[in-house]
Amino acid sequence: VRRDPSPPSLSRLSLGDGQSDADRLASKFEEGQDVLARWSDGLFYLATIAKVSTD
């Protein structure tokens, strides 16, 4: 399993470069990456990204 030493910070995305939020977020993640995902119960669970959509 690949460990990224510095995971992307979602709170520090600059908005002035012309990219949409979706494009910017999609460029930060890749398929197969392990992440923590917040579910409807408010808790975080380990998940693996299956697909990154830029739609």
C-alpha contacts under 8 A as a table, 3 or more apart, distances in Angstrom:
res1	aa1	res2	aa2	distance
2	R	33	Q	7.96
4	D	7	P	5.89
8	P	28	K	6.37
9	S	12	R	5.72
9	S	13	L	7.35
10	L	13	L	6.07
10	L	25	L	7.77
13	L	24	R	7.88
14	S	17	D	7.33
15	L	18	G	7.23
15	L	19	Q	7.47
15	L	20	S	7.99
15	L	21	D	7.73
16	G	19	Q	7.87
19	Q	23	D	6.15
19	Q	24	R	6.23
20	S	23	D	5.24
20	S	24	R	6.22
21	D	24	R	5.10
21	D	25	L	6.12
22	A	25	L	5.21
22	A	26	A	5.98
22	A	54	T	6.12
22	A	55	D	7.45
23	D	26	A	5.11
23	D	27	S	6.24
23	D	54	T	5.81
24	R	27	S	5.32
24	R	28	K	6.71
25	L	28	K	5.19
25	L	29	F	6.81
26	A	29	F	5.55
26	A	30	E	7.50
26	A	52	V	6.14
26	A	53	S	6.86
26	A	54	T	6.22
27	S	30	E	7.52
29	F	33	Q	7.06
29	F	52	V	7.32
30	E	33	Q	5.79
30	E	49	I	6.98
30	E	51	K	7.71
30	E	52	V	6.54
31	E	48	T	7.68
31	E	49	I	5.05
31	E	50	A	5.39
31	E	51	K	5.46
31	E	52	V	6.37
32	G	48	T	5.62
32	G	49	I	5.16
32	G	50	A	6.12
33	Q	48	T	5.55
33	Q	49	I	5.50
34	D	46	L	6.93
34	D	47	A	5.75
34	D	48	T	4.47
34	D	49	I	6.51
35	V	46	L	5.90
35	V	47	A	5.37
35	V	48	T	6.06
35	V	49	I	7.26
36	L	44	F	5.75
36	L	45	Y	5.40
36	L	46	L	4.74
36	L	47	A	5.91
37	A	44	F	5.24
37	A	45	Y	5.34
37	A	46	L	6.34
37	A	47	A	6.20
38	R	41	D	7.91
38	R	42	G	5.99
38	R	43	L	5.59
38	R	44	F	4.38
38	R	45	Y	6.45
39	W	42	G	5.54
39	W	43	L	5.90
39	W	44	F	6.35
39	W	45	Y	7.36
40	S	43	L	7.55
49	I	52	V	7.27
